[in-house]
Amino acid sequence: MDLSSLEIFLAVAEEGSVTRAAKRLSRAPSNVTTRIQALEGQMDATLFSRDGKRMTLTPEGQLFVSYARRLTALAGEAELALKGARPQPTLRLGTMESTAASRLPPVLARFNDRNPDIALKLTLGATRELTKAVLSGELDCALIATPQGEPGWLSSSGVDPDDLHQVRVYEEDLLLVLPPQHAAVSTPQDIRLPALAALEPGCTYRQLAERWVRANGRLPTVEMTSYHAILAQVIAGNAVGVMPRSVLDMLPWRAEVAVHRLGPVDTLLISKREQRSDPLQAFEQIMLMSAEPPPAMLQ
Protein backbone atom coordinates (compact mmCIF):
# COMPACT_ATOMS: atom_id res chain seq x y z
CA MET A 1 0.00 0.00 0.00
CA ASP A 2 1.14 3.57 -0.58
CA LEU A 3 0.79 6.68 1.55
CA SER A 4 -1.65 8.41 -0.79
CA SER A 5 -4.03 5.45 -0.62
CA LEU A 6 -4.00 5.64 3.16
CA GLU A 7 -4.73 9.38 3.04
CA ILE A 8 -7.67 8.76 0.67
CA PHE A 9 -8.98 5.99 2.92
CA LEU A 10 -8.85 8.26 5.98
CA ALA A 11 -10.54 11.13 4.14
CA VAL A 12 -13.46 8.90 3.11
CA ALA A 13 -13.69 7.49 6.63
CA GLU A 14 -13.83 10.97 8.15
CA GLU A 15 -16.18 12.48 5.56
CA GLY A 16 -18.45 9.44 5.19
CA SER A 17 -18.72 10.28 1.49
CA VAL A 18 -16.64 9.77 -1.63
CA THR A 19 -17.84 13.08 -3.04
CA ARG A 20 -16.86 15.11 0.04
CA ALA A 21 -13.53 13.27 0.36
CA ALA A 22 -12.75 13.96 -3.31
CA LYS A 23 -13.49 17.67 -2.85
CA ARG A 24 -11.28 17.80 0.25
CA LEU A 25 -8.40 16.08 -1.56
CA SER A 26 -8.92 17.95 -4.88
CA ARG A 27 -9.39 14.64 -6.68
CA ALA A 28 -12.06 13.29 -9.00
CA PRO A 29 -14.67 11.12 -7.20
CA SER A 30 -13.98 8.29 -9.65
CA ASN A 31 -10.30 8.38 -8.69
CA VAL A 32 -11.18 8.14 -4.99
CA THR A 33 -13.51 5.21 -5.64
CA THR A 34 -10.86 3.40 -7.70
CA ARG A 35 -8.19 3.90 -5.03
CA ILE A 36 -10.49 2.61 -2.25
CA GLN A 37 -11.37 -0.48 -4.30
CA ALA A 38 -7.67 -1.12 -5.00
CA LEU A 39 -6.85 -0.79 -1.30
CA GLU A 40 -9.64 -3.22 -0.36
CA GLY A 41 -8.31 -5.67 -2.94
CA GLN A 42 -4.79 -5.32 -1.56
CA MET A 43 -5.98 -5.83 2.02
CA ASP A 44 -8.40 -8.60 0.97
CA ALA A 45 -11.06 -6.98 3.13
CA THR A 46 -14.16 -4.83 2.73
CA LEU A 47 -13.35 -1.56 4.47
CA PHE A 48 -16.57 0.34 3.79
CA SER A 49 -20.25 -0.50 3.82
CA ARG A 50 -21.96 1.33 0.97
CA ASP A 51 -25.47 2.63 1.51
CA GLY A 52 -26.23 4.74 -1.52
CA LYS A 53 -23.74 7.60 -1.37
CA ARG A 54 -23.11 7.02 2.32
CA MET A 55 -19.83 5.29 3.21
CA THR A 56 -19.56 3.73 6.67
CA LEU A 57 -16.69 1.71 8.06
CA THR A 58 -17.05 -2.01 8.41
CA PRO A 59 -15.53 -3.71 11.51
CA GLU A 60 -12.45 -4.42 9.39
CA GLY A 61 -12.41 -0.77 8.29
CA GLN A 62 -12.67 0.44 11.89
CA LEU A 63 -9.73 -1.77 12.83
CA PHE A 64 -7.70 -0.50 9.88
CA VAL A 65 -8.32 3.19 10.70
CA SER A 66 -6.00 3.17 13.70
CA TYR A 67 -3.21 1.56 11.68
CA ALA A 68 -3.69 3.99 8.80
CA ARG A 69 -3.45 6.96 11.14
CA ARG A 70 -0.32 5.62 12.79
CA LEU A 71 1.31 4.91 9.42
CA THR A 72 0.58 8.41 8.02
CA ALA A 73 1.77 10.03 11.27
CA LEU A 74 4.98 8.01 11.16
CA ALA A 75 5.55 9.05 7.55
CA GLY A 76 5.13 12.69 8.58
CA GLU A 77 7.62 12.27 11.42
CA ALA A 78 10.14 10.70 9.06
CA GLU A 79 9.80 13.60 6.62
CA LEU A 80 10.36 16.17 9.38
CA ALA A 81 13.32 14.23 10.73
CA LEU A 82 14.98 14.12 7.33
CA LYS A 83 14.40 17.82 6.78
CA GLY A 84 15.92 18.55 10.15
CA ALA A 85 18.91 16.38 9.34
CA ARG A 86 19.74 18.43 6.24
CA PRO A 87 21.56 21.63 7.21
CA GLN A 88 19.88 24.76 5.85
CA PRO A 89 22.10 26.70 3.47
CA THR A 90 23.25 29.90 5.19
CA LEU A 91 24.84 33.11 3.97
CA ARG A 92 26.72 35.15 6.58
CA LEU A 93 26.76 38.70 5.25
CA GLY A 94 28.63 41.61 6.81
CA THR A 95 27.79 45.20 5.94
CA MET A 96 28.48 48.75 6.92
CA GLU A 97 25.63 50.51 8.71
CA SER A 98 25.34 53.07 5.92
CA THR A 99 24.91 50.41 3.23
CA ALA A 100 22.44 48.46 5.34
CA ALA A 101 20.28 51.56 5.67
CA SER A 102 20.48 53.10 2.21
CA ARG A 103 21.17 50.27 -0.23
CA LEU A 104 20.40 46.81 1.10
CA PRO A 105 16.64 46.62 1.84
CA PRO A 106 15.50 46.02 -1.78
CA VAL A 107 18.48 43.72 -2.42
CA LEU A 108 17.69 41.56 0.62
CA ALA A 109 14.01 41.45 -0.28
CA ARG A 110 14.83 40.24 -3.80
CA PHE A 111 17.35 37.71 -2.49
CA ASN A 112 14.88 36.25 0.03
CA ASP A 113 12.16 36.10 -2.61
CA ARG A 114 14.38 34.18 -5.03
CA ASN A 115 16.16 32.02 -2.43
CA PRO A 116 13.62 31.19 0.32
CA ASP A 117 15.63 28.15 1.45
CA ILE A 118 18.77 30.15 2.24
CA ALA A 119 19.05 31.59 5.75
CA LEU A 120 20.60 35.06 5.76
CA LYS A 121 22.58 36.20 8.81
CA LEU A 122 23.41 39.91 8.83
CA THR A 123 26.30 41.47 10.77
CA LEU A 124 26.91 45.23 10.98
CA GLY A 125 30.42 46.57 11.33
CA ALA A 126 33.16 48.81 10.00
CA THR A 127 35.29 48.04 6.95
CA ARG A 128 38.37 46.96 8.91
CA GLU A 129 36.52 44.52 11.17
CA LEU A 130 34.36 43.16 8.36
CA THR A 131 37.41 42.47 6.19
CA LYS A 132 39.12 40.60 9.02
CA ALA A 133 35.95 38.55 9.59
CA VAL A 134 35.83 37.52 5.91
CA LEU A 135 39.49 36.48 5.93
CA SER A 136 39.08 34.50 9.15
CA GLY A 137 36.02 32.66 7.82
CA GLU A 138 33.56 34.22 10.27
CA LEU A 139 31.69 35.85 7.37
CA ASP A 140 31.06 34.54 3.86
CA CYS A 141 31.13 38.02 2.35
CA ALA A 142 30.99 41.69 3.31
CA LEU A 143 30.23 45.11 1.90
CA ILE A 144 33.13 47.46 2.64
CA ALA A 145 34.34 50.90 1.54
CA THR A 146 37.57 51.91 -0.20
CA PRO A 147 38.45 55.29 -1.74
CA GLN A 148 38.61 55.50 -5.50
CA GLY A 149 42.10 55.73 -6.97
CA GLU A 150 43.77 54.07 -3.98
CA PRO A 151 44.23 50.38 -4.85
CA GLY A 152 46.54 49.93 -1.89
CA TRP A 153 43.92 50.91 0.69
CA LEU A 154 43.34 47.36 1.92
CA SER A 155 47.04 46.53 1.79
CA SER A 156 47.78 49.44 4.11
CA SER A 157 45.59 47.71 6.70
CA GLY A 158 47.64 44.51 6.50
CA VAL A 159 45.30 42.73 4.07
CA ASP A 160 46.61 40.81 1.05
CA PRO A 161 44.15 41.70 -1.77
CA ASP A 162 45.10 38.48 -3.55
CA ASP A 163 43.23 36.59 -0.83
CA LEU A 164 39.97 38.31 -1.74
CA HIS A 165 37.48 38.24 -4.57
CA GLN A 166 36.29 41.84 -5.00
CA VAL A 167 33.56 43.44 -7.05
CA ARG A 168 32.56 47.10 -6.97
CA VAL A 169 28.80 47.48 -6.54
CA TYR A 170 28.18 51.12 -5.53
CA GLU A 171 29.80 54.52 -5.62
CA GLU A 172 29.17 56.78 -2.63
CA ASP A 173 29.66 60.52 -2.51
CA LEU A 174 31.46 61.17 0.80
CA LEU A 175 30.59 64.43 2.55
CA LEU A 176 31.67 66.58 5.43
CA VAL A 177 28.47 67.86 7.03
CA LEU A 178 28.49 71.29 8.74
CA PRO A 179 25.99 73.47 10.60
CA PRO A 180 23.96 75.69 8.24
CA GLN A 181 25.51 78.91 9.57
CA HIS A 182 29.05 77.68 8.96
CA ALA A 183 31.01 79.47 6.24
CA ALA A 184 31.86 77.58 3.06
CA VAL A 185 34.74 75.12 3.43
CA SER A 186 37.42 74.53 0.83
CA THR A 187 40.45 73.69 3.02
CA PRO A 188 40.83 72.12 6.48
CA GLN A 189 41.73 75.55 7.88
CA ASP A 190 38.23 76.77 7.02
CA ILE A 191 36.63 74.49 9.63
CA ARG A 192 35.55 76.48 12.72
CA LEU A 193 34.34 73.62 14.87
CA PRO A 194 35.97 71.87 17.85
CA ALA A 195 35.71 68.23 16.72
CA LEU A 196 34.98 65.70 14.00
CA ALA A 197 31.96 63.43 14.69
CA ALA A 198 32.34 59.97 13.11
CA LEU A 199 31.71 56.27 13.65
CA GLU A 200 34.21 53.70 14.99
CA PRO A 201 37.94 53.76 14.10
CA GLY A 202 37.70 50.95 11.53
CA CYS A 203 35.28 52.99 9.40
CA THR A 204 36.75 54.01 6.03
CA TYR A 205 34.63 57.17 5.97
CA ARG A 206 36.07 58.23 9.32
CA GLN A 207 39.62 57.50 8.23
CA LEU A 208 39.24 59.56 5.06
CA ALA A 209 37.68 62.48 6.94
CA GLU A 210 40.41 62.40 9.60
CA ARG A 211 43.08 62.40 6.92
CA TRP A 212 41.52 65.44 5.23
CA VAL A 213 40.70 67.60 8.25
CA ARG A 214 44.04 66.94 9.92
CA ALA A 215 46.15 67.76 6.89
CA ASN A 216 46.88 71.11 8.55
CA GLY A 217 46.46 70.95 12.30
CA ARG A 218 44.77 68.44 14.60
CA LEU A 219 41.02 68.13 15.09
CA PRO A 220 39.93 65.53 17.70
CA THR A 221 37.41 62.88 16.73
CA VAL A 222 34.26 62.34 18.77
CA GLU A 223 33.11 58.75 18.28
CA MET A 224 29.36 58.35 17.73
CA THR A 225 27.21 55.23 17.53
CA SER A 226 24.97 56.23 14.60
CA TYR A 227 24.55 58.68 11.75
CA HIS A 228 21.57 60.21 13.55
CA ALA A 229 23.88 61.01 16.46
CA ILE A 230 26.47 62.51 14.11
CA LEU A 231 23.85 64.77 12.53
CA ALA A 232 22.60 65.84 15.96
CA GLN A 233 26.12 66.95 16.92
CA VAL A 234 26.38 68.90 13.67
CA ILE A 235 23.01 70.63 14.11
CA ALA A 236 23.99 71.54 17.67
CA GLY A 237 27.16 73.20 16.33
CA ASN A 238 29.45 70.86 18.27
CA ALA A 239 31.25 69.15 15.40
CA VAL A 240 31.72 68.61 11.70
CA GLY A 241 30.36 65.21 10.68
CA VAL A 242 31.18 62.69 7.96
CA MET A 243 28.76 60.46 6.06
CA PRO A 244 27.87 59.38 2.51
CA ARG A 245 25.30 61.44 0.65
CA SER A 246 22.97 58.44 0.33
CA VAL A 247 22.66 58.35 4.13
CA LEU A 248 22.29 62.12 4.55
CA ASP A 249 19.45 62.09 2.03
CA MET A 250 17.54 59.69 4.31
CA LEU A 251 17.93 61.69 7.53
CA PRO A 252 15.70 64.42 8.97
CA TRP A 253 17.08 67.98 8.96
CA ARG A 254 19.19 67.19 5.92
CA ALA A 255 18.14 70.51 4.38
CA GLU A 256 19.42 72.34 7.44
CA VAL A 257 23.11 71.51 6.99
CA ALA A 258 25.91 72.60 4.71
CA VAL A 259 28.19 70.07 3.02
CA HIS A 260 31.68 69.82 1.61
CA ARG A 261 32.36 66.97 -0.81
CA LEU A 262 35.39 64.81 0.00
CA GLY A 263 35.12 62.65 -3.11
CA PRO A 264 33.89 59.26 -4.37
CA VAL A 265 34.22 56.10 -2.31
CA ASP A 266 33.56 52.63 -3.70
CA THR A 267 31.47 50.00 -1.96
CA LEU A 268 32.97 46.58 -2.62
CA LEU A 269 31.47 43.15 -2.10
CA ILE A 270 34.37 41.03 -0.87
CA SER A 271 34.67 37.30 -0.20
CA LYS A 272 37.47 34.85 0.38
CA ARG A 273 38.72 33.79 -3.02
CA GLU A 274 38.77 30.05 -2.26
CA GLN A 275 35.46 29.88 -0.36
CA ARG A 276 32.70 30.99 -2.73
CA SER A 277 29.62 28.96 -1.82
CA ASP A 278 26.42 28.65 -3.86
CA PRO A 279 24.49 31.00 -1.49
CA LEU A 280 27.28 33.57 -1.82
CA GLN A 281 27.24 33.42 -5.61
CA ALA A 282 23.45 33.73 -5.62
CA PHE A 283 23.67 36.85 -3.46
CA GLU A 284 26.44 38.33 -5.59
CA GLN A 285 24.28 37.93 -8.69
CA ILE A 286 21.41 39.82 -7.03
CA MET A 287 23.88 42.46 -5.82
CA LEU A 288 25.26 43.00 -9.31
CA MET A 289 21.77 43.39 -10.73
CA SER A 290 21.09 46.21 -8.25
CA ALA A 291 24.25 48.14 -9.13
CA GLU A 292 24.08 51.06 -11.55
CA PRO A 293 26.11 51.62 -13.64
CA PRO A 294 27.26 48.03 -14.25
CA PRO A 295 29.92 47.08 -11.66
CA ALA A 296 33.54 46.36 -12.31
CA MET A 297 35.25 43.11 -11.29
CA LEU A 298 38.39 44.07 -9.40
CA GLN A 299 39.82 40.67 -8.59
Secondary structure, DSSP 8 states (H G I E B T S, - for coil): --HHHHHHHHHHHHHSBHHHHHHHHT--HHHHHHHHHHHHHHHTS--EEEETTEEEE-HHHHHHHHHHHHHHHHHHHHHHHHHHHS---EEEEEE-HHHHHHTHHHHHHHHHHH-TTSEEEEEE--HHHHHHHHHHTS-SEEEEEEETT-TTTTGGGT--GGGEEEEEEEEEEEEEEE-TTS---SSGGG--SS-EEES-TT-HHHHHHHHHHTTTS---EEE-SSHHHHHHHHHTTS-EEEEEHHHHTTSTTGGG-EEEEEEEEEEEEEEETT---HHHHHHHHHHHHH-SS---B--
